[in-house]
Amino acid sequence: MYYNDHNPPHFHAKYGDFEAVIAIDTGEVVEGRLPPRVLGLVQEWREHHRVELAEDWSLARDRKVLKKLNLWSNVMLPKLEKAEYQGDYRIWLRFSDGVEGEVDLESELWGEVFQPLKDKARFAEMELDKELGTIVWPNGGDFAPEFLYQKLCPNYVLKPTPKSGAA
Protein backbone atom coordinates (compact mmCIF):
# COMPACT_ATOMS: atom_id res chain seq x y z
CA MET A 1 0.00 0.00 0.00
CA TYR A 2 1.28 3.42 -0.91
CA TYR A 3 0.47 6.92 0.26
CA ASN A 4 -1.61 9.08 -2.09
CA ASP A 5 -2.48 6.09 -4.29
CA HIS A 6 -5.38 5.99 -6.80
CA ASN A 7 -8.86 4.58 -6.15
CA PRO A 8 -10.38 2.05 -5.70
CA PRO A 9 -8.90 1.14 -2.30
CA HIS A 10 -6.37 -1.61 -3.03
CA PHE A 11 -3.07 -3.22 -2.15
CA HIS A 12 -0.18 -4.51 -4.25
CA ALA A 13 0.71 -8.21 -4.26
CA LYS A 14 4.03 -9.38 -5.67
CA TYR A 15 5.22 -12.90 -6.43
CA GLY A 16 8.44 -13.39 -8.38
CA ASP A 17 8.10 -11.43 -11.61
CA PHE A 18 4.33 -11.11 -11.16
CA GLU A 19 2.53 -8.19 -9.57
CA ALA A 20 -1.15 -7.35 -9.21
CA VAL A 21 -3.24 -4.58 -7.71
CA ILE A 22 -6.03 -6.18 -5.64
CA ALA A 23 -9.22 -4.32 -4.62
CA ILE A 24 -9.65 -4.46 -0.85
CA ASP A 25 -13.46 -4.75 -0.88
CA THR A 26 -13.93 -7.33 -3.64
CA GLY A 27 -10.59 -9.07 -4.14
CA GLU A 28 -10.83 -8.23 -7.85
CA VAL A 29 -7.58 -7.87 -9.77
CA VAL A 30 -7.61 -4.20 -10.78
CA GLU A 31 -4.31 -4.35 -12.67
CA GLY A 32 -1.61 -6.91 -13.35
CA ARG A 33 -1.56 -10.65 -12.97
CA LEU A 34 -0.64 -13.41 -10.50
CA PRO A 35 -0.49 -17.16 -11.12
CA PRO A 36 -3.90 -18.69 -10.27
CA ARG A 37 -2.67 -20.63 -7.20
CA VAL A 38 -0.97 -17.54 -5.79
CA LEU A 39 -3.99 -15.36 -6.53
CA GLY A 40 -6.14 -17.75 -4.52
CA LEU A 41 -3.77 -17.49 -1.55
CA VAL A 42 -3.67 -13.69 -1.80
CA GLN A 43 -7.48 -13.53 -1.92
CA GLU A 44 -7.73 -15.79 1.11
CA TRP A 45 -5.25 -13.55 2.98
CA ARG A 46 -7.26 -10.46 1.92
CA GLU A 47 -10.42 -12.01 3.36
CA HIS A 48 -8.71 -12.46 6.73
CA HIS A 49 -7.24 -8.94 6.71
CA ARG A 50 -9.94 -6.91 4.96
CA VAL A 51 -10.68 -4.71 8.00
CA GLU A 52 -6.99 -3.95 8.64
CA LEU A 53 -6.41 -3.25 4.94
CA ALA A 54 -9.34 -0.80 4.86
CA GLU A 55 -8.00 0.90 7.99
CA ASP A 56 -4.55 1.19 6.44
CA TRP A 57 -6.07 2.60 3.24
CA SER A 58 -7.76 5.35 5.31
CA LEU A 59 -4.53 6.02 7.20
CA ALA A 60 -2.61 6.26 3.94
CA ARG A 61 -5.13 8.71 2.49
CA ASP A 62 -4.70 10.85 5.66
CA ARG A 63 -0.90 10.42 5.39
CA LYS A 64 -0.70 8.75 8.79
CA VAL A 65 1.52 5.87 9.88
CA LEU A 66 0.27 2.54 8.55
CA LYS A 67 -0.21 -0.53 10.71
CA LYS A 68 2.15 -3.41 10.05
CA LEU A 69 0.46 -6.46 8.55
CA ASN A 70 2.09 -9.82 8.00
CA LEU A 71 2.85 -10.12 4.31
CA TRP A 72 0.59 -12.63 2.57
CA SER A 73 3.59 -14.58 1.30
CA ASN A 74 5.04 -14.94 4.79
CA VAL A 75 1.74 -16.23 6.14
CA MET A 76 0.43 -18.37 3.28
CA LEU A 77 3.47 -19.99 1.68
CA PRO A 78 6.19 -21.94 3.48
CA LYS A 79 9.47 -20.01 3.28
CA LEU A 80 12.61 -22.12 3.27
CA GLU A 81 15.40 -20.36 5.19
CA LYS A 82 18.13 -22.97 5.43
CA ALA A 83 19.08 -26.23 3.73
CA GLU A 84 22.10 -28.44 4.44
CA TYR A 85 23.14 -31.61 2.66
CA GLN A 86 23.33 -34.50 5.16
CA GLY A 87 24.58 -37.38 3.02
CA ASP A 88 23.04 -39.89 0.64
CA TYR A 89 19.76 -38.25 -0.49
CA ARG A 90 19.01 -36.50 2.80
CA ILE A 91 18.71 -32.74 3.35
CA TRP A 92 18.10 -30.88 6.60
CA LEU A 93 15.62 -28.01 6.15
CA ARG A 94 14.46 -25.09 8.28
CA PHE A 95 11.44 -22.96 7.41
CA SER A 96 10.70 -19.42 8.62
CA ASP A 97 7.89 -20.63 10.92
CA GLY A 98 10.38 -22.79 12.86
CA VAL A 99 9.51 -26.12 11.25
CA GLU A 100 12.74 -28.03 10.65
CA GLY A 101 13.94 -31.54 10.04
CA GLU A 102 15.52 -33.94 7.65
CA VAL A 103 13.93 -35.16 4.43
CA ASP A 104 15.03 -38.12 2.32
CA LEU A 105 14.39 -37.42 -1.37
CA GLU A 106 15.64 -40.72 -2.82
CA SER A 107 12.14 -41.81 -3.87
CA GLU A 108 11.65 -38.51 -5.74
CA LEU A 109 14.65 -38.94 -8.04
CA TRP A 110 12.94 -40.08 -11.22
CA GLY A 111 12.25 -38.49 -14.57
CA GLU A 112 14.52 -36.66 -16.99
CA VAL A 113 15.52 -33.88 -14.56
CA PHE A 114 15.92 -35.88 -11.36
CA GLN A 115 17.30 -39.22 -12.62
CA PRO A 116 20.86 -37.76 -12.94
CA LEU A 117 20.69 -36.77 -9.25
CA LYS A 118 20.79 -40.45 -8.27
CA ASP A 119 24.54 -39.89 -8.57
CA LYS A 120 25.19 -38.88 -4.94
CA ALA A 121 27.97 -36.48 -5.96
CA ARG A 122 25.52 -34.60 -8.21
CA PHE A 123 22.79 -34.73 -5.55
CA ALA A 124 25.25 -33.16 -3.08
CA GLU A 125 25.52 -30.11 -5.39
CA MET A 126 22.16 -29.00 -3.98
CA GLU A 127 21.97 -25.41 -2.76
CA LEU A 128 19.36 -23.06 -1.35
CA ASP A 129 18.21 -20.44 -3.85
CA LYS A 130 17.02 -17.62 -1.59
CA GLU A 131 15.24 -15.83 -4.42
CA LEU A 132 13.21 -18.91 -5.35
CA GLY A 133 12.93 -19.96 -1.71
CA THR A 134 13.75 -23.59 -2.37
CA ILE A 135 16.55 -26.05 -3.04
CA VAL A 136 17.99 -26.24 -6.55
CA TRP A 137 20.60 -28.19 -8.48
CA PRO A 138 22.91 -27.00 -11.29
CA ASN A 139 21.01 -29.17 -13.82
CA GLY A 140 17.83 -27.11 -13.24
CA GLY A 141 16.13 -29.47 -10.80
CA ASP A 142 14.22 -28.01 -7.86
CA PHE A 143 11.40 -28.94 -5.50
CA ALA A 144 8.48 -26.67 -4.55
CA PRO A 145 8.87 -25.36 -0.99
CA GLU A 146 5.30 -26.52 -0.25
CA PHE A 147 6.28 -30.08 -1.23
CA LEU A 148 9.33 -30.00 1.05
CA TYR A 149 7.27 -28.52 3.91
CA GLN A 150 4.72 -31.30 3.49
CA LYS A 151 7.51 -33.87 3.79
CA LEU A 152 8.10 -32.49 7.30
CA CYS A 153 4.43 -31.78 8.11
CA PRO A 154 2.33 -34.46 6.37
CA ASN A 155 -0.97 -32.75 7.34
CA TYR A 156 -0.01 -29.51 5.58
CA VAL A 157 -2.18 -28.86 2.51
CA LEU A 158 -2.47 -25.81 0.31
CA LYS A 159 -6.10 -24.81 0.07
CA PRO A 160 -7.58 -25.02 -3.43
CA THR A 161 -7.55 -21.83 -5.46
CA PRO A 162 -10.96 -20.21 -5.96
CA LYS A 163 -11.98 -20.13 -9.63
CA SER A 164 -11.30 -16.75 -11.14
CA GLY A 165 -10.61 -15.50 -14.61
CA ALA A 166 -8.63 -12.59 -13.17
CA ALA A 167 -5.19 -14.15 -13.43
N, C-alpha and C positions, 0 to 999 in steps of 0.2 A: 504494500500500500504506500502511496506517495502523497505528499502534501500537494494541495491545489490541483488535484487530478480531475479529469473529465467525468461527467455522469454517463451512465448510471453508476450507483455505488458498486464498487468491484474491488477485487484483489488480483494480483499477478501470481501465477503458478508457473514454476520453471522445472523442467526435467530434461537433463542433458541438453541437446540442441533445441528442444521444444519449449515454447512459452505460450501461455494463453491468459487472457483477461477473463475472469469469471465473475458474473453478476452475483452479488451477495444474496439478494432476495430469492432468485430463481435457480441459481447454479448454471444458468445458460452461459455458453462460451460466446463472449461478446466479440473477441478478436483472437486470432491465433489458433493453435492446435496442440493437443496432447495425445499421446497414444491412448486408445480406448481404455485399457486396463488402468492406466495412471489417472485418466480423467475420472473414472469411477471412484478411485481412492480419494482424489481431490474433492469430488462432490460429497462423498461421505464425511470427510473432514469438515467441509463447509457446513454441512447439516449440524454437526456437533458444536460448531463455533460461530454460528450465524449471529447470535446476540453480540458476542465480543467483536466480531467483524463490523457489525453495524455501529457499535460504539466507537470503534477505532476510526471508521469512516467519518463520523461526526467530529471526533477530536481532530482529525486531519484537516477537515474543512475549516475548523476554528483555529488551526495552526497550534494545537496543543500537543503535549507529549503523548505518544501512542502507548497503549498497553502492549506488553510482550506476549505474543502467542507462540506456542510450540509450532514450528514449521510442519506442514502436512507431511513432508517427506521424512522427517525425523520421527513422526508418530506412526505413520502408516506402513512404511517400508523398512525392513530390517537393514541396518547399516553396519557393514563389516568394517571393523576398525583394525584388526590385527590378524595375521595368518602366518603360521610357522610350520614348515615341513618337519615331520616327525620321523620319517622313515617309511619304507615300503610305499603304500598308497594312502598314508595317513597324514592329515593336516589338523593342527590345532587352530581353532578359530575363536575370536572374541568379537561380539557385537556391541553396539553402543548402549544397548539396554542392560548390559551386564551378562547376558547369556554367553557362555563359553564352553568349549569342550573339543574333543577330538572326533573327527569324522574319517571314516575309511571309504575311499571312493573307488576301490578296485572294481566293484560290480558296475560302475558307471562308465568304465573305459571301453566303450564299443562304438562302432561307427567310424566313418572316415576321419573325423577330427580327433577323436579320443583314442582310437586303436594304437597310434604311435606312442601314446603316453603309457602304455603297458611296459615300455622300457623304463625301468625305475630311474635311470639317470635323467631321462627326458622329463619324467613326472616331477623330479626334484627341482626342475627349473621353474616351478610355480612361483608366482609372486603376487602380491596384493596390488591391484591397480586402484589407487585411492579415488581417481576420477570416476571410474566405473563402479567402485564400491564392491568389488568382488575379486576372486582369484582368477588369474589368467596364465596362459603359457605362451611361449614365443611362437608356437605354430597356429595361434589364433583361438585355441580352445579356452573356454571359460564356463563357469557355472553361475546361474542366477543366484543372487544373495538370498532370495526367498527359499530356493531349493536347499541351500546350505543350512539356513536357519531351521528349516523343517527337519533336516537330518538330526539336529540337536533337540528340537522341540516337536516331536511327531504330531502333536495336536494343533500345531499352527497351520492355519489355512487362510489364504487370501480370500476375501469375500468377492463374490462374482460382481463384475462390472455391470451397472445398470445400462440398459440399451439406450443409446443416444446417437443421433446422426451428427452430433456437434464436433466430433474429432475425426 
